Amino acid sequence: MPAPRTVLLTGAAGGVGTLMRGLLPAYGYRLRLLDMAPIEGEPDAITADLADREALREAVRGVDAVLHLAGISLEAPFEKILRANIEGTYHLYEAAREAGVRRIVFASSNHAVGYTPRPRAGDPLIPVDAPHRPDTFYGLSKCFGEDLAQLYWDRHGIETVSVRIGSCFVEPASVRMLSVWLSPGDGARLFHAALTAEGVGHTVVYGSSANTRLWWDLSSARALGYDPRDDSEQYAQKLLAEQGELDDTRPEHTVLGGHFTTNPPQWPH
């Protein structure tokens, strides 16, 4: 499909959203921004919650595609995850269906398969058809989002690329992140490929750079035209000196989801 002219970017004030606001326009996109928080310097941004269905209808009107990054990005009480990540994603898909939007890129997460054992030396990489094994309510919401995307493709013909994002930061901050790091530049390249590839139906891809210590299979992402250029290995020496190698006696080091599986980031008590 030709590159969309206008893309609705939800979660535009968040960490990944802020990075993509700066990078995606270079690919020719005109971004329409939406977030529940005001975005400084963006007077035309839409300030709305995903529960505001009328605001979502207005937001998707006339757009060529949606990059859906909005929602809670850490663990939270189930009721909050339900409202923001599950019901909110449903509301977005319904608004897109009503408006005739045919392409969504959904920010899934590696935490949808967080209890999957990480590969050791010589093991095959983790495939995209690995069974859902969510490590938190947050991970569970990403399983729902992937299944919702499949339903809307099968029932309504809305194409989705579900990107199981690893850790999209300027630099990796832990030894685990050396395996799942997605550089901002590669993030923009991957989202651009997901927005423009032909005939994706519902495609699940892992979202990371071409890391030397990679844990998962990037072939479905490469099939979209994604050509990652970055590698976390440049940060390895410093992180290993500070933190040491992953320790197989620690449960959080044996699975893909890391500390989300044993001591997930918690909401305030």
C-alpha positions as a printed Julia matrix, in Angstrom:
269×3 Matrix{Float64}:
   0.0     0.0    0.0
   1.29    3.56  -0.59
   2.68    5.39   2.41
  -0.25    6.83   4.38
  -0.44   10.59   4.35
  -2.03   11.04   7.78
  -1.46    8.72  10.73
  -3.22    8.97  14.08
  -0.59    8.49  16.79
  -2.22    7.56  20.08
  -0.2     7.8   23.27
   1.73   10.63  21.64
   2.9    12.07  24.99
   4.36    8.76  26.19
   7.95    7.6   25.96
   7.74    5.78  22.61
   5.18    8.25  21.31
   7.48   11.19  22.0
  10.33    9.46  20.16
   8.1     8.68  17.17
   6.77   12.25  17.03
  10.29   13.32  16.25
  11.21   10.52  13.84
   8.19    9.5   11.75
   7.6    12.82   9.91
  10.87   12.2    8.04
   9.12    9.24   6.37
   6.49   11.56   4.93
   3.76   11.17   7.53
   1.53   13.91   8.82
   0.83   12.92  12.41
  -2.44   13.55  14.2
  -1.62   13.34  17.9
  -3.83   12.0   20.69
  -3.09   11.54  24.36
  -4.96   11.92  27.63
  -2.2    14.32  28.72
  -1.65   17.68  26.99
   1.4    17.77  24.73
   3.53   20.87  25.15
   4.15   22.68  21.9
   1.43   20.78  20.05
  -1.67   23.0   20.18
  -3.52   20.87  17.63
  -3.07   17.63  19.57
  -6.26   15.92  20.75
  -6.45   15.6   24.52
  -8.8    12.7   25.22
  -9.09    9.43  27.08
  -9.64    6.16  25.2
 -12.97    5.92  27.0
 -14.18    9.01  25.12
 -15.68    7.29  22.11
 -16.85   10.49  20.46
 -13.35   11.95  20.66
 -11.97    8.76  19.11
 -14.46    9.01  16.26
 -13.27   12.53  15.56
  -9.63   11.49  15.89
  -9.82    8.7   13.29
 -11.91   10.66  10.79
  -9.94   11.04   7.57
  -6.76    9.29   8.68
  -5.04    6.69   6.53
  -3.79    4.53   9.4
  -3.38    4.39  13.19
  -0.26    3.79  15.25
  -1.76    2.76  18.58
   0.7     3.33  21.42
  -1.77    4.57  24.05
  -2.5     2.74  27.28
  -0.85    1.8   30.55
   2.68    0.53  29.88
   3.46   -1.09  33.25
   1.57   -3.3   35.65
  -1.47   -1.75  37.36
  -4.63   -2.96  39.1
  -6.74   -5.05  36.75
  -9.56   -2.5   36.76
  -7.23    0.18  35.37
  -5.71   -2.19  32.8
  -9.22   -3.22  31.78
 -10.35    0.35  31.2
  -7.26    1.69  29.43
  -5.72   -1.25  27.59
  -8.61   -3.63  26.96
 -11.73   -1.49  26.67
  -9.69    1.41  25.25
  -8.23   -0.73  22.46
 -11.69   -2.07  21.64
 -13.03    1.49  21.44
 -10.22    2.42  19.06
 -10.88   -0.53  16.77
 -14.59    0.24  16.72
 -13.91    3.87  15.81
 -11.55    2.74  13.05
 -14.1     0.29  11.71
 -16.83    2.92  11.64
 -14.52    5.39   9.85
 -13.26    2.87   7.3
  -9.64    2.93   8.46
  -7.96   -0.17   7.01
  -4.56   -0.31   8.77
  -3.61   -0.27  12.44
  -0.2    -0.83  13.97
  -0.75   -2.08  17.51
   1.89   -1.73  20.22
   1.9    -5.19  21.71
   4.67   -6.29  24.05
   7.13   -9.06  24.74
   5.23   -9.38  28.03
   2.44  -11.15  26.12
   4.83  -14.11  26.1
   6.78  -13.13  29.21
   6.91  -16.59  30.82
   8.51  -18.08  27.69
  11.99  -19.39  28.61
  14.76  -17.29  27.13
  16.98  -19.15  24.68
  20.44  -20.32  25.77
  23.46  -20.62  23.52
  22.61  -22.93  20.64
  18.83  -22.76  21.2
  16.54  -21.57  18.4
  15.25  -18.04  18.62
  11.75  -17.54  20.08
   9.23  -17.67  17.22
   6.28  -15.3   16.76
   3.88  -18.24  17.05
   5.02  -18.95  20.61
   1.89  -19.42  22.75
   0.66  -16.5   24.79
   2.2   -16.65  28.28
   1.47  -13.23  29.8
   3.48  -12.25  32.85
   1.18   -9.53  34.26
  -2.26   -8.03  33.78
  -0.41   -5.66  31.45
   0.89   -8.6   29.4
  -2.59  -10.11  29.44
  -3.99   -6.92  27.91
  -1.51   -7.25  25.05
  -2.68  -10.82  24.42
  -6.2    -9.42  24.2
  -5.07   -6.71  21.79
  -3.45   -9.25  19.47
  -6.57  -11.43  19.5
  -8.79   -8.39  18.96
  -6.67   -7.47  15.94
  -7.14  -10.98  14.55
 -10.91  -10.73  15.04
 -11.13   -7.37  13.27
  -9.1    -8.73  10.36
 -11.19  -11.87  10.01
 -14.54  -10.15  10.56
 -14.05   -6.62   9.25
 -10.96   -6.7    7.03
  -8.95   -4.25   9.12
  -5.27   -5.09   8.76
  -3.02   -4.94  11.81
   0.63   -5.43  12.53
   1.01   -6.29  16.22
   4.52   -5.29  17.29
   5.76   -7.05  20.42
   7.99   -4.18  21.49
  11.01   -5.0   23.62
  12.63   -1.96  25.26
  12.51    1.17  23.1
  14.85    3.66  24.71
  17.75    5.76  23.51
  20.08    3.29  25.28
  19.53   -0.07  27.0
  19.64    0.19  30.8
  20.16   -3.45  31.8
  21.87   -6.63  30.64
  18.45   -8.09  29.79
  17.77   -5.12  27.52
  20.83   -6.01  25.45
  18.68   -8.81  24.0
  15.39   -6.92  23.53
  16.5    -3.33  22.84
  14.77   -1.44  20.04
  16.65    1.72  19.15
  14.43    4.73  18.4
  15.72    4.78  14.82
  14.91    1.12  14.3
  11.54    1.7   15.98
  10.69    4.29  13.34
  11.93    1.97  10.58
   9.81   -0.89  11.93
   6.65    1.21  12.33
   7.13    2.62   8.81
   7.41   -0.92   7.42
   4.31   -1.97   9.38
   2.34    1.0    8.04
   3.27    0.43   4.4
   3.76   -3.31   3.78
   1.28   -4.97   1.43
  -1.17   -7.68   2.48
  -0.32   -7.99   6.16
  -3.72   -9.34   7.3
  -2.91   -9.72  10.96
   0.84  -10.11  11.35
   2.68  -10.45  14.66
   6.3    -9.3   14.78
   8.9    -8.83  17.48
  10.18   -5.3   17.87
  13.89   -5.03  18.47
  17.08   -4.02  16.79
  19.47   -6.54  15.23
  21.11   -7.22  18.58
  24.05   -9.6   18.88
  22.33  -11.12  21.95
  18.91  -11.3   20.27
  16.4   -13.73  21.83
  13.61  -13.76  19.26
  13.04  -14.31  15.57
  12.78  -11.12  13.52
  11.9   -12.86  10.25
   8.25  -11.78  10.2
   9.34   -8.17  10.79
  11.96   -8.4    8.04
   9.29   -9.8    5.71
   7.48   -6.46   6.04
  10.58   -4.7    4.73
  12.08   -3.89   8.13
  15.85   -3.51   7.91
  17.24   -2.93  11.43
  20.53   -1.06  11.54
  21.41   -0.92  15.22
  22.89   -3.36  17.74
  22.96   -3.05  21.53
  26.39   -4.66  21.75
  28.06   -1.25  21.86
  26.6    -0.9   25.39
  27.43   -4.42  26.57
  30.83   -3.85  28.14
  29.59   -1.08  30.43
  26.4    -2.89  31.47
  28.16   -6.21  32.09
  30.78   -4.48  34.22
  28.03   -2.89  36.32
  25.55   -5.78  36.51
  27.27   -9.01  35.47
  25.94  -11.7   33.17
  22.41  -13.05  33.52
  22.23  -15.62  36.32
  20.22  -18.8   35.66
  19.71  -19.29  39.39
  17.52  -16.17  39.43
  14.02  -16.86  38.07
  13.71  -13.4   36.51
  16.79  -14.14  34.4
  15.43  -17.39  32.95
  12.39  -16.08  31.08
  11.67  -13.48  28.45
   9.68  -11.15  30.71
  12.46  -10.61  33.24
  11.48   -9.0   36.53
   7.87   -8.61  35.38
   7.52  -12.33  36.18
   8.81  -12.14  39.76
   8.62   -8.56  40.96
   6.59   -6.63  38.4
   6.52   -2.84  38.55
   3.7    -2.19  40.95
   1.11    0.5   41.33
   1.23    2.71  44.45
  -0.27    1.13  47.57
